[in-house]
Amino acid sequence: MPDVLDRLLEITYLFQRDMARTFEADGLTPARLHLLWVLGAEGPLPQRALAAALDVSPRNVTGLVDALEASGHAARRPHPSDRRIALVTLTDRGETVVAGMQRDRRILTDELVAGIDPGDLARLERDLAMVADRLRSLFDAGRPT
């Protein structure tokens, strides 16, 4: 029986390698891309909310946002009703990157599942969701890796 963890790690590595290769010219690391993806999905957010969404410290988000501002992918804007809060927003350049990621995600999804029987695909989705839930539970319980 193949080792499931080895297969999952291989898939993770392949996705990370592809992402790094695709975005290295723009200086976009996986962490910066994740932040852009969250902004694309959620819209402008305060840094504290971004930290929670990314599961990182507020200080870490500050560094990510600083870098994305410097590269022209994101900007801090005043909150419309609370002067103490700045909202992190996508710039036109950031929106272009996110739109490209969304397009590429749809294309890759179609390529990955092409030819898989719909019943088998539904089973794969359920099984992967179960593995992700178990892994999340282990991490949330503080289980060492």
LOMAR-280201 format. One record per residue: residue in one letter; x, y, z of N, C-alpha, C in turn. Coordinates in steps of 0.02 Angstrom, whole numbers, padded with zeros to 5 digits, always signed. Atoms other than C-alpha are relative to their C-alpha. Layout:
aXYZXYZXYZ;...
//
This chain:
m+00042-00059+00000+00000+00000+00000+00045+00062+00000;p-00041-00061+00001+00073+00170-00046-00009+00040+00064;d+00003-00041-00060+00113+00286+00097-00038+00064-00016;v+00043-00058+00014-00026+00416+00097+00036+00065+00016;l-00035-00061-00018+00080+00544+00188+00053+00018-00051;d-00050-00014+00052+00220+00527+00061-00032+00029-00062;r+00036-00025+00059+00095+00555-00080-00024+00071+00011;l+00023-00068-00015+00020+00708+00006+00058+00049+00002;l-00059-00044-00001+00194+00780+00037+00026+00013-00070;e-00022-00008+00070+00240+00751-00145-00046+00051-00035;i+00047-00046+00031+00082+00842-00202+00012+00071+00025;t-00014-00065-00029+00118+00985-00082+00063+00030-00030;y-00063-00023+00029+00296+00999-00146-00010+00022-00072;l+00011-00018+00070+00238+01000-00328-00039+00066-00006;f+00038-00063+00001+00111+01139-00294+00045+00058+00020;q-00045-00054-00023+00240+01242-00199+00052+00017-00052;r-00050-00012+00052+00371+01220-00334-00030+00038-00059;d+00033-00035+00055+00249+01273-00469-00016+00072+00018;m+00017-00068-00022+00191+01424-00369+00063+00043+00004;a-00062-00038-00006+00369+01479-00331+00026+00019-00069;r-00024-00013+00068+00418+01464-00514-00043+00052-00035;t+00046-00045+00033+00264+01557-00573+00007+00072+00024;f+00002-00068-00028+00280+01706-00456+00067+00027+00022;e-00065-00023-00025+00467+01719-00419+00022+00066-00031;a-00020-00062+00033+00492+01859-00546-00032+00061+00032;d+00035-00055-00033+00365+01965-00452+00019+00007+00073;g-00019-00003-00071+00447+01931-00283-00057-00021+00046;l+00057+00021-00040+00287+01850-00222+00013-00069+00030;t-00011+00062-00037+00319+01718-00090-00067-00033+00012;p+00064+00032-00017+00188+01589-00041-00040+00038+00053;a+00036-00037-00052+00146+01692+00114-00032+00064-00029;r+00028-00060+00031+00121+01851+00011-00058-00018-00046;l+00054+00022+00044+00016+01756-00116-00062-00019+00041;h+00056+00019-00042-00091+01686+00024-00037+00063+00023;l+00031-00062-00022-00123+01862+00089-00040+00031-00058;l+00037-00027+00058-00171+01921-00087-00063-00041-00013;w+00057+00044+00012-00286+01770-00106-00056+00016+00050;v+00050-00017-00051-00374+01812+00058-00033+00067-00016;l+00029-00065+00018-00397+01993+00006-00046-00006-00061;g+00042+00010+00058-00465+01935-00161-00066-00032+00018;a+00061+00035-00020-00592+01825-00074-00042+00042+00048;e+00036-00035-00054-00637+01938+00073-00009+00075-00012;g+00001-00072+00009-00605+02114+00009+00045+00033+00052;p-00044-00036-00047-00516+02249+00110-00011-00022+00073;l+00003+00023-00070-00474+02195+00288+00051+00038+00042;p-00051-00026-00046-00388+02268+00441+00055-00053+00009;q-00056+00046-00007-00219+02191+00475-00013-00053+00053;r+00015+00049-00053-00282+02106+00634-00043-00057-00029;a+00042+00051+00031-00416+02015+00532+00040-00042-00049;l-00044+00038+00045-00285+01967+00403+00042-00049+00040;a-00041+00045-00041-00176+01895+00540-00040-00060+00021;a+00043+00056-00020-00321+01789+00601-00014-00046-00060;a+00015+00040+00060-00364+01732+00424+00060-00041-00023;l-00061+00034+00021-00183+01685+00389+00030-00043+00055;d-00025+00036-00059-00155+01612+00563+00073+00016+00014;v-00067-00025-00016-00001+01719+00591-00007+00058+00048;s+00002-00056-00047+00047+01856+00712-00012+00066-00038;p+00009-00066+00031-00003+02037+00678+00067+00029-00025;r-00066-00025+00021+00183+02078+00669+00021-00030-00067;n-00016+00033+00063+00205+01950+00530-00039+00031-00057;v+00041-00032+00052+00061+02029+00433+00028+00068-00018;t-00029-00065+00015+00142+02199+00450+00056-00006-00051;g-00055+00011+00048+00297+02133+00361-00025-00020-00069;l+00028+00021+00065+00194+02049+00226-00031+00059-00036;v+00033-00057+00032+00091+02205+00194+00052+00052-00022;d-00053-00047+00020+00247+02315+00193+00031-00022-00066;a-00030+00026+00062+00322+02202+00059-00047+00006-00059;l+00049-00004+00054+00162+02199-00043-00013+00073-00020;e+00004-00072+00018+00150+02389-00033+00060+00020-00042;a-00061-00018+00037+00329+02404-00092-00001-00027-00071;s+00003+00029+00067+00294+02290-00240-00060+00024-00040;g+00058-00028+00035+00133+02381-00283-00060-00046-00005;h+00056+00048+00003+00015+02234-00249-00056+00016+00050;a+00050-00016-00052-00075+02303-00095+00014+00070+00026;a-00008-00067-00029-00104+02467-00007-00041+00003+00065;r+00038-00014-00061-00161+02527+00163-00042+00062-00014;r+00047-00055+00009-00313+02640+00158-00035+00013+00067;p+00036-00015-00063-00404+02730+00299-00067-00037+00002;h+00065+00030-00011-00554+02639+00371-00052+00056-00006;p+00049-00054+00010-00712+02736+00323-00031+00027+00064;s+00034-00023-00061-00779+02746+00501+00043-00002+00063;d-00044+00005-00059-00631+02714+00618+00070+00021-00019;r-00065-00027+00019-00476+02822+00599+00059-00040+00028;r-00055+00038-00030-00375+02704+00709+00019-00061-00041;i-00010+00062+00038-00389+02562+00583+00016+00016-00073;a-00014-00004+00072-00309+02547+00413-00024-00065-00032;l+00021+00059+00037-00384+02428+00286+00052-00016-00052;v-00046+00023+00053-00270+02326+00175-00043-00017-00060;t+00038+00010+00061-00333+02327-00003+00046-00022-00056;l-00038+00016+00060-00278+02257-00169+00006+00062-00044;t-00008-00051+00051-00207+02378-00295-00021-00031-00067;d+00015+00027+00066-00241+02359-00480+00047-00058-00016;r-00049+00054+00012-00081+02256-00491-00017-00062+00040;g+00020+00056-00042-00138+02147-00346-00062-00035-00026;e+00061+00029+00029-00310+02123-00424+00016-00042-00062;t-00020+00037+00060-00227+02068-00586+00031-00067+00019;v-00031+00062-00023-00122+01939-00492-00053-00049+00026;v+00052+00043-00029-00273+01872-00397-00045-00028-00056;a+00041+00024+00056-00378+01862-00556+00037-00055-00039;g-00040+00051+00034-00237+01764-00638+00003-00064+00041;m-00001+00059-00043-00226+01647-00488-00066-00036-00003;q+00067+00031+00003-00414+01617-00493-00010-00036-00067;r+00006+00031+00066-00408+01582-00680+00042-00064-00003;d-00045+00058+00002-00258+01466-00663-00025-00056+00045;r+00027+00051-00046-00342+01376-00517-00056-00039-00035;r+00054+00035+00036-00495+01338-00624+00028-00045-00054;i-00030+00040+00054-00387+01278-00769+00034-00062+00028;l-00035+00056-00030-00278+01169-00658-00049-00051+00029;t+00051+00046-00026-00430+01096-00571-00028-00043-00056;d+00027+00037+00057-00504+01048-00739+00050-00051-00026;e-00052+00046+00025-00339+00970-00793+00010-00059+00048;l-00012+00053-00050-00317+00873-00631-00055-00052+00003;v+00055+00047-00008-00489+00795-00631-00027-00026-00067;a+00023+00023+00066-00508+00768-00819+00003-00076-00002;g+00003+00072+00008-00563+00590-00851-00017-00039+00063;i+00019+00035-00061-00605+00549-00671-00076-00006+00001;d+00072+00013-00004-00777+00470-00654-00029+00045+00054;p+00030-00045-00049-00894+00591-00564-00011-00031+00070;g+00008+00033-00064-00931+00463-00428+00067-00007+00037;d-00067+00005-00030-00745+00434-00399+00024+00068+00023;l-00020-00068-00018-00716+00622-00397-00034+00022+00065;a+00037-00017-00061-00851+00646-00265+00031-00036+00060;r-00032+00039-00054-00770+00509-00160+00068+00030+00018;l-00065-00031-00012-00598+00588-00181-00008+00065+00040;e+00012-00063-00036-00666+00757-00124-00018-00013+00073;r+00019+00017-00069-00747+00678+00030+00061-00025+00040;d-00058+00029-00034-00589+00580+00073+00053+00054+00015;l-00049-00053-00012-00475+00731+00053-00025+00047+00054;a+00028-00043-00052-00593+00836+00160+00009-00033+00069;m-00008+00037-00063-00586+00701+00295+00074+00002+00023;v-00071-00003-00017-00395+00696+00289+00018+00070+00025;a-00014-00068-00021-00387+00886+00300-00029+00015+00069;d+00030-00010-00066-00507+00888+00448+00040-00034+00054;r-00040+00037-00050-00404+00756+00539+00066+00036+00013;l-00064-00035-00007-00243+00850+00505-00009+00065+00040;r+00015-00062-00036-00321+01014+00565-00011-00015+00074;s+00013+00019-00070-00380+00926+00724+00065-00016+00036;l-00064+00017-00031-00206+00858+00757+00040+00064+00014;f-00037-00063-00010-00128+01030+00734-00032+00043+00054;d+00034-00040-00050-00261+01116+00838+00010-00029+00070;a-00012+00032-00064-00229+00989+00977+00073+00008+00022;g-00070-00011-00017-00045+01039+00973+00044-00061-00008;r-00039+00060+00010+00014+00870+00915+00064+00017-00038;p-00063-00014+00036+00198+00879+00867+00004-00038-00065;t-00008+00034+00065+00244+00836+00689+00068-00030-00005;
//
